[in-house]
Amino acid sequence: MGRVTERRRTLRIRDGAVSARPDTLVAEEPLEIRLDGKPLAVTMRTPGDDFALAAGFLVSEGVLGSASELRTIVYCGGAREDGSNTYNVVDVRLAPGVPVPDITLERNVYTSSSCGLCGKASLDAVRTTARFPVADSPPVRVTPALLSLLPDRLRAAQRVFDRTGGLHAAALFTPEGELVDVREDVGRHNAVDKLVGRALREDRLPLSRSILLVSGRASFELAQKAVMAGVPVLAAVSAPSSLAVDLAAESGLTLVGFLRGNGMNVYTGAERIDVGNGA
């Protein structure tokens, strides 16, 4: 299987001093996801947790919603001309009776911010395919003080980032702030898919008692993945996009941005944030 990191020789310049030394880089390789033998999508990812990534991607596409709907995920052998395996192609087989979507160039590729769909079409796509309403009962309630602790807890769990400085991360926390799972990847959307895919394979969907924290910004794609997994609270250390806020408002998702130090912006779903008398 592919390595998570690779070594490359670099020319290091510091304060005028020049030296040659190896540097540790995060690996990036393509992963082709096939559904019942037919090509579905290609994503650039950091190798590792590939089966979870594929399962999570299919949750975000509305194809899978429970572990019982998944039969197998396997690497496709003979991906190279010489018959050797690249471990860069996986085939997902659905359980008997689970409908296979029509895989054509016209499929709902609303997961990409560059797909060309208008905002309304993107929102409609999520509305019509979402399996789990964002309905936490009793409602998740978190304090700003607890939320402010989560980025440091995420950072402490990023093992590969410490060696490369080049990975995004996503983590699931309980409403009490306990770290449940963390995944790293060159793409933050892949990190979320790995989290969701692991939850699906362990039959833990919907994630209705979870806080999802992502490094970087909160794009529409990440808000969509949270909604499709039934997550009630999405927090990001950077800014959300306007369409992410629109989706969060329509779906009932609590969206927090600029979660840094003791500060944060709550864009939607403020009823889940327990601010006491400071509102």
Buried (B, 14 or more C-beta within 10 A) or exposed (E): EBEBBBEEEEEEEEEEEEEEEEBBBBBBBEBBBBBEEEEBBEBEBBBBBBBBBBBBBBBBBBBBBBBEBBEEBEBBEEBEEEEEEBBBBBBBBBEEEBEEBEBEEEEBBBBBBEEEBEEEEBBBBBEEBBBBEBEBEEEBEBEBEBBBEBBEBBBEBBEBBEBBEBBBBBBBBEBEBEBBBBBBBBBBBBBBBBBBBBBBBEEBBBBBBBBBBBBBBBBBBBBBBBBBBBBBBBBBBEBBBEBBBBBBEEBBBBBBBBBEEEEBEBBBBEEBBEEEEEE
